[in-house]
Structure formats: C-alpha cells, structure tokens
Amino acid sequence: MNVGSLDFANLPGWLQLVTALTAILAAAVGVIAFVRKTWPVVVSFVKTVISLQTLPEFMEKTSATLARQDKQLADIHHEVQFNNGSSVKDAITRVEATTTRLEEGVAGLYTRMNAADEADKRLRADLDEATQPVVRHGQRRRQPPKKENP
C-alpha cells in the first residue's frame, strides 16, 4: 500500500457506504446549485425560442397594423391641411372668420342699444317734466287745453 493513496476496496463496508453516500450527496448538492444558478438562463432561452417561433406572425400583424395606421394618418393629414375648401382646416378658418364678424356685429348692436337707452331716458325725463302739473302755493296749475288737429 502506498502511503499517499487510499484503496477503497480495503476499507470496511460501512466506511465504503458512507464514502459513496457522501460523494452522491456532494454531487447532488453541486447539481442543485448549478441548476439554481443556471435556471434563469434556461428560462430566458426557452422564452426566446418561443418568441422566435411566433416572430413571423407578429411581424405580419405589425405590418398590417402599420399599413392601416398609414391610411388613417393620410386621411387625417388631408383634413388638417388646406385643400381649397373641403378640409376641416378650411372649414375651421371659415367658422373663425364668421365668428369674428358676428362678434363685431354684436358689439356694434350693444353700442347702438346703449345709445338708444340713453336717448330714451332723456326723452322720458323731458316728457315727465313737460307733463307734470306745477304746484305753487298749494294750488295746482291748470293745464292748457289740448289742441285738436283739424
């Protein structure tokens, strides 16, 4: 027997069993540690493979969606650009111009109404003054008779 080596065949049976179980347990712990560290990588790899399998279908759906959106954008672009009267932008410009004219017209009406109210107040005051009996020393002044038109 060499001094630096062990001959497992010459070990007692129980020691051989313990040595074998220890080796198996160490290998199992090593495998478990390896799996725990590599499991996220395996999961990512599987997800990538599944994604790659569905990629052509995804690309086809994306192309169809982009084509539909391009059509919608073209329609929107047509409506928000000037095109000689038929676009929404042209209609908004017309509505804004009409609204401005209406605002100016209504402001003018308010000015004329205020002036008419002031003139009405003055006329009513003049009328009230002209038709009130004059009272002097407790007597009423007789009103001149009304003239009849021939």
Contacts in CASP RR format, 6 or more apart in sequence:
PFRMAT RR
TARGET T0000
AUTHOR 0000-0000-0000
METHOD contacts of the structure
MODEL  1
MNVGSLDFANLPGWLQLVTALTAILAAAVGVIAFVRKTWPVVVSFVKTVI
SLQTLPEFMEKTSATLARQDKQLADIHHEVQFNNGSSVKDAITRVEATTT
RLEEGVAGLYTRMNAADEADKRLRADLDEATQPVVRHGQRRRQPPKKENP
1 7 0 8 1.000
1 10 0 8 1.000
8 16 0 8 1.000
8 19 0 8 1.000
11 19 0 8 1.000
78 87 0 8 1.000
79 87 0 8 1.000
79 88 0 8 1.000
79 89 0 8 1.000
80 87 0 8 1.000
80 88 0 8 1.000
80 89 0 8 1.000
81 87 0 8 1.000
81 89 0 8 1.000
82 89 0 8 1.000
82 90 0 8 1.000
82 93 0 8 1.000
83 90 0 8 1.000
84 90 0 8 1.000
85 91 0 8 1.000
85 94 0 8 1.000
133 140 0 8 1.000
133 141 0 8 1.000
133 143 0 8 1.000
134 140 0 8 1.000
134 141 0 8 1.000
135 141 0 8 1.000
END
